[in-house]
Amino acid sequence: MTDDAPNAAHDHDEHDHSSTACEEALKELYVYIDGELTEEKRTMIAGHLDDCNPCLEAFDFEAELRMVISKRCHDDVPESLKLKIAHQLELQDDQPHDV
């Protein structure tokens, strides 16, 4: 998604800038950021982001927001709580399971 990419300067008439293409790209944005798309879908959205500045700006904003949230918004779990949870999981593993 950089300007020095080999296909970055292709004919914009070939690209679908319809609201449907933008809606599709934005709908899949979080899944794209998380890297959970098929290669085909990922390539399609990457191509759209290369050609559509408003969608690229939305992508950049969401990616930056996720980084800030992941760095700043986390709580340390007390060791005592971790031990209680591990103990409860062990108790459940020891119980017979109904199938």
N, C-alpha and C positions, 0 to 999 in steps of 0.2 A: 504494500500500500504506500510505497514511496514514489516520488516523481522520477527517480532514476530506474524504475522497473522497466523492463524491455517493452511491455505492452501498455504502459501507462498513457501514452499519447495516441490512442486509437480513435477512430471516428466516433464521435458522440451520437451520431445519427443511428449507429448500429445498436446502441444501448437503449434498453427500455427504461425510460425515466417516468413511466406512468405511476400514478399513485398506488396501483396494485403492486408493482415491483418494489416500491418503497415500503409499503405495508408488509409485504412478505419478508423483506430483509429485516425490518424492525421487529416483526413478530418473532423472528428466530434469533434476535440479537443476543439474548442472555445465553441461549444454548450455544451460539457461535463463540461467545466469550469463554464459556466453560469448556469448549473443545469437544462437545458431545454430538456433533453433526456427522453425517456421512461425508465422505470426501467430495461427492458430487454437490451436495448442498453447500458445503464449506466453500468450494470453488465458486459456486454461483453467487454466494453472498459476498465473498472477497472481491469478485469482479464488480458487483454493484457498488460496493464501498469505494472501490478505485475510481468509479465514474460519477458518483453522486455525493457531492460535498455535504449536503444537509444530513444524509445518512451517516457519512463518515464522522461528522461532528457529533452526532448522537452516539455513535460507537465509542469515540474517544472519551466523551463525557462519562458514559456508563463504565467503561474500562477503568478510568481514573477513579470514579466513585467506588467501585469495587475494591480497588487497591487501598484507598483511604480507609474504608470500612474494615477490611481485613487486618490492617495494621493497627487501627486505633480502637476498634470496638470488639474487644474480647475480654472475657472475665477469666481470672485464674480460679480453677476449681480447687477447693481445699482438699488436702490429702485425705482427711477423715471421710469426706463425701465419696471420694474415689474408692476407698476401702469398703465403705458400706455398699456401694453399687456392686463392686466385685464380689462381695460376700453374698448378696442377694442373687446374683447371677449363678454363683456356685450352688446355692440352695435349689434354684430352679433346675439346674442340670442334674441334680441328684434325685429329683422327683420323677416318677414314671410319667410318660407322655401318652395321652389318649390319641389314637389315630383315627 
